[in-house]
Structures are given as C-alpha cells and as structure tokens.
Amino acid sequence: MLSLIRLAIALALMSYAAVLDWRTRRVANWVWMLMGALGMAILAFEMLHSDNTLGLTSDIWPYFLIFIPILVMFIEPFREWGYEVRGIDMVSIILGLIGLMGALALLYLEGATRPVIVLLTIPIMMLIFMLFYYAHLIHGGADAKAFIVLTILFPVYPVIQNLPLIEYPVNIIENIQLTYPFTFLILMNAAIISVVVVSLYLFFKNLARGDKGFPEMFMGYKMDIDDIPKSFVWPMEKFIDGEHVLVLKPRRSDDIKAELNVLKEHGLTRIWVNPKIPFIIPMLLGIIFSVVIGNLIVLFF
C-alpha cells in the first residue's frame, strides 16, 4: 500500500511538473517541497509500523536521527527560495556538519547494520545528485531537485503486486538496494529514454527536412536565427576567434543575442541549434519504466 501511495504521489506531481517543464522549462519550488515533505511523512509512518520494509528493530527511535541529514540535504537547495541549487557557502558547511553529526550518531547507536545503511543511502544519494548538478551532469535546477525529493519518496525499491516484470532474485535484491538505489535506476532509465528517443526524433526530423550532417542531425536541428530568442534552444554555431565552429554541446550563455548578431554579421540566417530538453518528461517515463519493467542491469546477472 505504501508503494502505491508513493507511486501515486510521484506520478501526480511529476506529471504536473512535466507540463510546466514543457511549457516554460521551469517548475515552481512548491512542487518539490510538497513531494519531499510527503516523502518524509511516509518514511516516518513506515518506520513506526512494525511490518516495515526497512528491517528496523523494535527500538526504532534512534533511527529517527536519519531525518537530521535528510532535512539538511532537503533544505539546502531551497534556501532563500532560489530556483537554482545554490553554491557552497558557510551556511552550507554548517548545515553539512549538522547532518554529518546526525548520521554519525545513528551509526554510533545502532552500528553499521543493514537497516542503518539503507537509511543512510537516502542522504548520500541526495548529496550525489546535488554534486551531479554542480558538475553539470544534471543541467537543470528543477531536475536536480526532482531527483533529491524522489530519493526521499523512494527510499527502497517499490513492491507492487507482480511488478516489476524483471524478477529480482532473492540472493541479490539486498545488494541491488544498497549499490543501485531506486532513484539512480530512474536516472539511468530517464537518460536512456532521453538519448534514444530524442536522438531518433531529431534524426528523422532533419532527414525529412533535408538537413544533413553528422553528428549534428542527431543532436539538434536547423532554425532561422530570428526565431531563436523566443525558442527553448541553444545555438550550436558560433564564431570563436573569428573562426566559424560547430559546438555539439553548447554551454549556457548570458548573451545569446550578441552571439546571434555576430552570426548575422557573417551572413548566416539559418543555423543548427540544440533543443533544451524538458528532462522532467523522461524522468516521469523513467519512473514508470523502473516500476513496471525494473532494473535492466539485473538481466546481466
């Protein structure tokens, strides 16, 4: 029942976020705050329930120390209600130390048992997703926040009747839970869906238009320069040190207008552009795929 509730919350809020991401490429912070708060409430309820999937002992109160690092990692991206995940500052360091002390206190009281390790994977994965954002492995602030709160919402693999279709052998399910957490599975499936589906779509779109080029026809499409400022795209063509170059993975630019003016000055009117992918949509599909199909890595074992 808790797995169904978690899945219903994820699908409802992620569907709403996907619509916003498609229309504006931005998602309001309250969506992620609500999902994270509901995730923590469900986790607390499950910890208090004797028939929990976390393997907690009868004396469950020390386990609630896990909410210290979880709250720290949950609060950090939303300080001052900013849209983007913040950089590291003194407040971040202080909060990090508080979270670390909570985690160490839990380890000291309960030891490095399986339930403790399972709980500790929650703030660890939240930290990893934040570091992914800082390293530009996750590009959007909303995408990073989505993974952070999904980690709270899905602390373990969901169990829903006969799903997933890929059966997890009993002898490796515990190792999968610890070494390949469910939100990392969502990231993998979302990335595969994004790369495969988007690349094929762009390829056939360019093929139909007669715009050829490798590998750019798998990564973007051509657009009139005058239409770029009002579209969710990044220019792939630039002039660097007076030389016309094609940038396959363009970075964010604070002055796209100036770059476009330079292109116009050199007589270009239609250039290759890289679309800003609303990654919340592949994430939503990744959740569905992960719940219904399961972890493809298991097939290799």
N, C-alpha and C positions, 0 to 999 in steps of 0.2 A: 504493500500500500504506500509506503514512504517513497519507494522508487517511482511509482505512478504520480505521486504528488510532485516530486522533484521534476519529473519529466514534463508534467503539465505546466508548471511554473516556467521552466526553461523554454518550452515551445511558445507559450503565450507571450512572454516578454521579449524573447529573441525574434519572434515574428514581427512584433511592433517595432523593435529596433531595426530590423531588416528593411521595413518600409521607410523609416526615417533615413537610413543609410543610403537607400536607393535614390530618395528624393533630394536629400541635402548633403549627404556624406558626413553628417553629424548626428549624434544621438545624445539626448538630454541625460544629464548625470543621474536624475532621479530613477531612471530605469535600472541602472547598475546598483544604485544604493538599495532599491527595493529588493532586487534579486539577492544581493548579498545579505541583507537583513533577514529575508525569508530563509535563506540557506542556513544561517547561524541558528535561527529559531528551530528549524527542523533537526539540525545536528544536535542541539541541546535536548530536544524531545527524545531523539533516538538514544542518546547517552543515558537518559533517565529510564528508558524502557529496558526491562530485563532481557527481552529477546532481541537485542541489538545485533547488527551485522559487524560491529567493530571489535567484538571479542572482549569487551570490558569486564572486569571482575565485579564482585558485589559492591565493593567500596569504590564508587565511581567519582566521588567528589574531587579527588586530586586531579582527575583527568580534565576537569574544567579549567585548569591552568592553560590548556591549549588555546583558550579564547584570548589570552593576552597577546601572543604573537599573531593570531588571526586578525584581531582587531587592529593591531599596529599596521599590518600589511593591507588591511581593508581601508583604513583611514588615509594612508599616505597618498594615494593617487587623487584623493578628493579634497585635500587641504586647500582652503580658500575658494572651494567650489570651482577650481580651474577645469578647463576642458581637457587639456593635455596632462599626461602624467608628469609630475614635477621632477626637477633635478634633485640631486642630493645636497642637502644643506645641514646646518647644525640641528635643526628640529628633527630632520630625518635620522640623523645619527643617534639622538637621544631616544627617539621612538624605537629605533632598531635595537638599542641596548636594553630597553624595557622588554621588548619582545623576546630577545635572547635570554634574558633572566627568567622569563616565564617558561620558556622551553627547557632551560637547564633545570629549573625547579621541578618540572614534570619528570624529567629523566632521573633526577636525584630521588624523588619519592617513589616512582614506580619502576625504574630501571628501563633498560632498552628492550622491553618486551614487544611482541608483535603489535598489540593494540596501540602502544605508545608510538611506535614507528609509523603506523598507519595514520595516526592523528598528526604527527609531525610532517608527513608528506604534504599536508594542506598548506601551511605557511611556506614550506620550502618551494612548492610549485608556484605559489603566489609570487614569491621573490623571483623565481626563474622567469616567469612571464614579464615581470617588471624589467628585469635585466635584458630580456629579449627586445623590449621596446627601446631601451637605452642604446642597444647595439643595432637598432634598425632592422632586426629580424622580424619584428612586428611593427608595421609602419604607422597605424592609426592609434591615437589615444583611446578611442572608443573600443577598438579591437583588443587592446591590452587590458582595459577594464573589464571587458566581457569575459576574457579568459580568467582573470583574477576572481571574479564573483562566481563563475561556473565551477572553479576549484572548490569554493565553499559549498556550493549547491550539490556537487557530486563528489563527496569525499572517498567513495568507493564505487566500484562498478555497479550500475543499477541491475536489479534482478526482477524481470517482468515475465512471469509465466514461462513460455518456451523460447523466449528471446534471450540473447541473440541467436541467430541461426548457426553461427560458428560456435560449436560447443567448447567450453573451456575445460580441459582435463583437470581433475581434482588435484593432481600432483604438481601442477604449475600455476594454478589460479592465484595462490597467495603470492608467489613471486611476481606474477604479472601486476598485481595490485601495487606492489611496492616499487617495482622497477619501471613500470609503464602505466602511470596513473591515468585515469579515465579522461581528464582534460587534455593530457598530452595526445591521447588517441584522437580526440576531437580535432586538435590542431593538425595532426598528420592527415586525417581524412579530409579536413577542410582545405588543406594545402593541395592535396592530390586533386580534389574536385575543382579547385580554382585553376590550377595549372592546366589540367587536361581539358576541361570544358571551355575555359576562356581561350586557350590557345587554338583549339579546333574551331571555335566560333570565329575568331579573328582571321584564321587562315581561309576559311570558306567565304567570309565576307569580302576579304581582299581579292580572292580568286574570282568571285562574281563581279567585282568592280574592275577587274583587270589590273589591279595594283600589285605588282610582283616585287619580291625582294626577300632575300634570306639573310638572317633570320627575322627581320623586322616584321614580315607579314604574319608571324606567329605572336608578336608582342605588341602590335599596335595597328593603326590604320591611318590613311591619309585624310586630312581635313583642311578646309580653307582657313588661312591664317586669321581672317576676320571673325570666324566663328569660335576660335579657341578660348578667348576670355570668358565667354558665357557657357563653357562646357567643362565637364569634370575630366580634364586631360592634362598631361604634361608634354610639352614639345620634345620630340626626340632629335630634332635637327637644331644645331647651334653653330655659331661661329666662335671658335676659340683661337685666339692669337691670329685672327684673320683667316683661319682655315675652316672650311665647311666640313663639319663632322656629324656623324650619326651616333647618338648616345642611346644605347639599347635600354639602359636602366636609369632614366633621368632622375636626378635628385630634386627635392623641393627647392623652389626658387622664390625669393621675395620680390623679384622684379621681372615677372614674365613679360609684362608689357614692353619693357626695354629690350628684352631678348627678341620679341616679335618684331619690334621696329628695326632691329639690326637685320633680321631676315628679309624684311620688306625692302630695306635699302639695297640689298643684294639681288633684288628682283624675284624673290621667292613668294609665291602666292598660295601654294598648297604643299603641306609638309606632313611627315609622319608624326603621329602623336601616340602617347602611351596612355590608355584609359586609367582613371583612378577607380580601381575595383572596389565595390562596396563589400568588403570581406565578411561583414556580418551575415550576408546571404550564404556563402559557402560554409560558414560556421554553423548556421542553422541546419543546413543539409548534412554537415558533418556530425551533428548531434543525432539526427535521425538515422544516418548510416551506422554510427557507432552503436546505437541501441538495437537496431534491427539486424544488421549484418554482423557486427562485432569487430574484433581485433584481427586484422588480416595477418599480423605477424605470427599469430598462433598457428596458422597453417604451415609455417616453415618448421615447426617443432613437432 
